[in-house]
Amino acid sequence: MDEASEKIENLKSLNSVLIKEAVERRQKVDSLQKSIGSLESALTRSKSEHRVTGRVDSAAGLYGGVGTREGSIHVSRERDDLRVELDVQIEETNGLRLKLVEAERRERKTEKKVQKMKVEYNGVMEERERRIELMARDKVGEGWAGRGGHGGDTRVPFWTRQGHGGDTRVLFWTRWRTRLGHACPVLG
């Protein structure tokens, strides 16, 4: 009985840890999604600035002469700076997407573990309920048998299925009492 209680407590604590981890990972995923949104808007803004730079380039070409040369050098520098910033933002966005995919994979894995733990917990609880019921039946049976009466007590085995797949058979014993030539189970 203590072993089952210990298992139940262990399963409960493990379940709470797994749920806490799942919540933390979900918060990280939400944070990463917000970061991706802000990076995408920055990327859009950068593209707009790049278009403006292109227009400035074409306007500088119209003015000609020395001013054009200086303007085009200045515009080229700005364009190069914008390209570098854009490349950095693209790399950050790709990194965040990879982190998001990994976080979602870990979340699915954690959810599977939580489901497995719930199944195990339910199995342990069902086994505990069965044992309590059997102990109660045995107590009632001992009380009936101790009153004296007709016939004797006999312990009879019976099989029951355990688990969700129904593929495990477990042997239990129950008390039967013969009374006036009839076999009847001792139940509570």
For each residue, the residues with C-beta under 8 A, 3 or more apart:
1: 4 5 131
2: 5 6
3: 6 7
4: 1 7 8 124 127 128 131
5: 1 2 8 9
6: 2 3 9 10
7: 3 4 10 11 124
8: 4 5 11 12 121 124 125 128
9: 5 6 12 13
10: 6 7 13 14
11: 7 8 14 15 117 120 121 124
12: 8 9 15 16 121
13: 9 10 16 17
14: 10 11 17 18 117
15: 11 12 18 19 114 117 118 121
16: 12 13 19 20
17: 13 14 20 21
18: 14 15 21 22 110 113 114 117
19: 15 16 22 23 114
20: 16 17 23 24
21: 17 18 24 25 110
22: 18 19 25 26 107 110 111 114
23: 19 20 26 27
24: 20 21 27 28
25: 21 22 28 29 103 106 107 110
26: 22 23 29 30 107
27: 23 24 30 31
28: 24 25 31 32 103
29: 25 26 32 33 100 103 104 107
30: 26 27 33 34
31: 27 28 34 35
32: 28 29 35 36 96 99 100 103
33: 29 30 36 37 100
34: 30 31 37 38
35: 31 32 38 39 96
36: 32 33 39 40 93 96 97 100
37: 33 34 40 41
38: 34 35 41 42
39: 35 36 42 43 89 92 93 96
40: 36 37 43 44 93
41: 37 38 44 45
42: 38 39 45 46 89
43: 39 40 46 47 86 89 90 93
44: 40 41 47 48
45: 41 42 48 49
46: 42 43 49 50 82 85 86 89
47: 43 44 50 51 86
48: 44 45 51 52
49: 45 46 52 53 82
50: 46 47 53 54 79 82 83 86
51: 47 48 54 55
52: 48 49 55 56
53: 49 50 56 57 75 78 79 82
54: 50 51 57 58 79
55: 51 52 58 59
56: 52 53 59 60 71 75 78
57: 53 54 60 61 72 75 79
58: 54 55 61 62
59: 55 56 62 63
60: 56 57 63 67 68 71 72 75
61: 57 58 64 68 72
62: 58 59
63: 59 60 67 68 71
64: 61 67 68
65: 68 69
66: 69 70
67: 60 63 64 70 71
68: 60 61 63 64 65 71 72
69: 65 66 72 73
70: 66 67 73 74
71: 56 60 63 67 68 74 75
72: 57 60 61 68 69 75 76
73: 69 70 76 77
74: 70 71 77 78
75: 53 56 57 60 71 72 78 79
76: 72 73 79 80
77: 73 74 80 81
78: 53 56 74 75 81 82
79: 50 53 54 57 75 76 82 83
80: 76 77 83 84
81: 77 78 84 85
82: 46 49 50 53 78 79 85 86
83: 50 79 80 86 87
84: 80 81 87 88
85: 46 81 82 88 89
86: 43 46 47 50 82 83 89 90
87: 83 84 90 91
88: 84 85 91 92
89: 39 42 43 46 85 86 92 93
90: 43 86 87 93 94
91: 87 88 94 95
92: 39 88 89 95 96
93: 36 39 40 43 89 90 96 97
94: 90 91 97 98
95: 91 92 98 99
96: 32 35 36 39 92 93 99 100
97: 36 93 94 100 101
98: 94 95 101 102
99: 32 95 96 102 103
100: 29 32 33 36 96 97 103 104
101: 97 98 104 105
102: 98 99 105 106
103: 25 28 29 32 99 100 106 107
104: 29 100 101 107 108
105: 101 102 108 109
106: 25 102 103 109 110
107: 22 25 26 29 103 104 110 111
108: 104 105 111 112
109: 105 106 112 113
110: 18 21 22 25 106 107 113 114
111: 22 107 108 114 115
112: 108 109 115 116
113: 18 109 110 116 117
114: 15 18 19 22 110 111 117 118
115: 111 112 118 119
116: 112 113 119 120
117: 11 14 15 18 113 114 120 121
118: 15 114 115 121 122
119: 115 116 122 123 164
120: 11 116 117 123 124
121: 8 11 12 15 117 118 124 125
122: 118 119 125 126
123: 119 120 126 127 162 163 164
124: 4 7 8 11 120 121 127 128
125: 8 121 122 128 129
126: 122 123 129 130 162
127: 4 123 124 130 131 162
128: 4 8 124 125 131 132
129: 125 126 132 133
130: 126 127 133 134 160 162 172
131: 1 4 127 128 134 135
132: 128 129 135 136
133: 129 130 136 137
134: 130 131 137 138 172 174
135: 131 132 138 139
136: 132 133 139 140 188
137: 133 134 140 141 174 175 186 187 188
138: 134 135 141 142 174 175
139: 135 136 142 143 188
140: 136 137 143 144 186 187 188
141: 137 138 144 145 153 174 175 177 186 187
142: 138 139 145 146 175
143: 139 140 146 147
144: 140 141 147 149 177 186
145: 141 142 149 153 175 177 186
146: 142 143
147: 143 144
148:
149: 144 145 177 179
150: 178 179 180
151: 177 178 179 180 181
152: 177 178
153: 141 145 175 176 177 186
154: 175 176 177 178 183
155: 173 174 175 176
156: 173 174 175 176
157: 171 172 173
158: 171 172 173 174
159: 169 170 171 172
160: 130 169 170 172
161: 166 167 168 169 170
162: 123 126 127 130 168 169 170
163: 123 166 167 168
164: 119 123
165: 168
166: 161 163
167: 161 163
168: 161 162 163 165
169: 159 160 161 162
170: 159 160 161 162
171: 157 158 159
172: 130 134 157 158 159 160
173: 155 156 157 158
174: 134 137 138 141 155 156 158 185 186
175: 137 138 141 142 145 153 154 155 156 185 186
176: 153 154 155 156 183 184 185 186
177: 141 144 145 149 151 152 153 154 183 184 186
178: 150 151 152 154 181 182 183 184
179: 149 150 151 182 184
180: 150 151
181: 151 178
182: 178 179
183: 154 176 177 178
184: 176 177 178 179
185: 174 175 176
186: 137 140 141 144 145 153 174 175 176 177
187: 137 140 141
188: 136 137 139 140
